Structure formats: C-alpha cells, structure tokens
Amino acid sequence: MLLPRALAVLAVIACAVAVPAAPSSIAEIGAPTAPGAGEPFLSAARDGLLMSWLEPAASAKEFALRFSLFRGGQWSESRTIVQRGDFFVNWADFPSIVEDTNGVLFAHWLQKSGNSTYAYDVRVAISKDAGRTWTAPILLNRDGKKGEHGFVSLARLPKGGVAVTWLDGRNMIEGKEEGDMTIRYATIDAAGAIRSDVQLDDRTCECCTTGMAIAGGRPVIVYRDRSPVEVRDIAVVRQTPEGWAKPKLLHADGWKITGCPVNGPQVDARGNRVAAAWFTAANEQGRAYVAFSDDGGATFGDPVVIDDGKPVGRVDVVMLNAETVVVTWAEQTATGADLRARRVPRNGKPGPSVKVAESSTARAAGFARAAVVGRDVYVAWTEQNVSGKRVHVTRVRF
C-alpha cells in the first residue's frame, strides 16, 4: 500500500515525464487558390491568417503573386499583388507577405535581373489599404549586380515597418555560381524607406532558407553558415543594444558537405523566449532538431530530436506560447514522404508525431509553412501529382 507521500512523489514524476497530448483535430480548411498554384506562405495577422502564393496567370508566360486573409472561418476574396512575366519561380525561394503592427502589408518576391539562371533581385511592395492597392515595387538589394539575391525573411518590428534579412550574392562572380554568398539585414518603413542596411556574415551557404524572429524587440536571425572547410552548420546572429553580435554556431553538428543542401533553419519567438529548428545530415545521418533559448537567442540549450528517423528536412517552427512550440518537417516514407508535426515543450518530453498530410520528396512539393492563430496551427503546403500542383491549408488544433 502506497502512503500519501509516496503517491505525491509518483504524481510529480508522472508530471515530469508526461507527453503532450495529440492534437484534438486535424482538418483541411481549403485554399482560395487556382489550379497550378504553389509556393504558399503563411503569417499571422492582427485579426486572422495571411497567405500568399504564386499561380499561373491567364497569359501562359506570366505568374500572379496573390494573397488572401482567413478570418472567421472564411477566406477573403483573393487579390493580386503583382503579375509579371519575369518572376524567378523556385521551389525553395518563394515570396512572402506580413502585416506590421500598424496594419500595413509588406510583400516580397523575386524578379529576374539578367539572363543567367540565378540573376534575380528582391522586390518589395507595400499596401496601406488591406491589399486593395500596392505601391510601385521597391528594390531591396541596391548593389547593381546581376546575381543572386533571395531567401528572404520578413518580420514585423515593434513600432511598425518590417525587418528584412536575405542572402546576397553581390560578392559572387556575375553569371557564375562562384564566390562567397553573404547575408544582409535592413529595415523598411511604411513609406518604403530602406534603412540600417548591413552585412551580417561574409560567407554563408548559397541557397538555404533563412529565418528571423523578433525577441525582446530585436531581431534574431538563423541561417546555414559555410566554413572554409565546407562545414555547413546553422548559425545565429542577433541585434543587441550595443549593435550586432558576431555570428556563432547554434549547434556544432559538423555537417561537412561540398554543395548547398537547400535546407535551411527557421525560428520563432515570444518575448525573450526563442525556438529554432533545423535539419542536418552530419555523419550521413539525417536529423531534425529544435533548440530553445531563454535569453533572446544569446544562448541555446541542447537540441531535441523531433524527427521519426528518416527526415527530409524542410522544417518550420512556431510557438504556441512561451512554453511550447510546434515543429513541422518532411519525413521520408516507403511511398514518398509525409508532412508531419510535433508539439515540443520547452521543458519536457516531445509529444507524438502527427501526420498532417501525404507529401513527396520532389522539389515541386516545396517547403510547408506554418503560422499560429489562437490555439490553432495552420500549415500551408503544395501537392504535386500527375495533373500538376495544388495548394492546401490544414488546421491542427491543440
């Protein structure tokens, strides 16, 4: 017979190792996109969920960058931000849309600047009327080089406007994939003024997604670094009251690879709490991790494995609250891949792996993107089948 004290001890132990419950529901909510659409991006707005995507225009030679707002269980009428015949359309390097703290919308896309494959610029447009009208495009990278500029991350600033980070190939040889890729940062206000343009690292991996979050009012940026001996682990750089800290490794995975894996990290924050997720294949073993910081990204705890043994990567991470995150990733299966999600507490055991949807390892499946509205996590992803591409949005309710 257990005495009350023993029962209390067992209860404490049970709580300490408790596994977060599975989601209460997983449901597709539909998407306001046309057949052939792809490259979706999600972000939380003040009163709903924003999604942007690319879809073929009436002219076979053009694409339209469109967006919609999900609010009250319904998508708003889709609107076109810009339609062009010279978009740079890429499975891993895609447009985005965010709303700043004052309700101003900022959207970015990639636009060809020359004849070589990777000659493209970053363009930004701004809307102050909920997307009914947009400003003329603003050129973000102003180096005048016909090279690669992309893998953009936008984040709303506390007092309005957005922070922007991107990979910038101004130091590479034009027309060739040679030289060092850099990462830069700037801010853009509602009037379109670009300020604080600065280089953060002079040698990064060439074509991996970047991630940025605002922690304690200041940006924290994660990206795949590139050492002189081709170790391409994840680095973090953050702004402090004294200026930009020097970049440092988030974790020394030791992944040495002679080419870009096109598989970058993501990050989210609540106050000074930060969570970063990433993929590595160090020692020929694929792993997907998440790690937490309690000091605005200055230091991170030990990484937590979130995959099921055969991750493809393509991660995203969102914070449900200051204590819990949800990580999404692609997991290889016998027939292709699953898009999966897992809830991970800052202190405790990760929850069960949840299948969000069947997916693919093909490039056309792209990168799923997640956002949190209330207690719901929304995941946008691209289905690729014999008839073409189609965008889906799934709601995972916790």
Helices and strands as residue ranges (DSSP letters): H 4-16, E 25-28, E 38-45, E 48-56, E 63-71, E 74-75, E 79-84, E 96-99, E 105-112, E 120-127, E 138-139, E 149-156, E 162-168, E 181-188, E 194-204, E 211-215, E 218-224, E 234-240, E 243-244, E 248-249, E 266-270, E 273-280, G 282-284, E 287-293, E 304-305, E 311-319, E 324-333, E 336-345, E 354-359, G 363-365, E 369-373, E 376-385, E 388-397
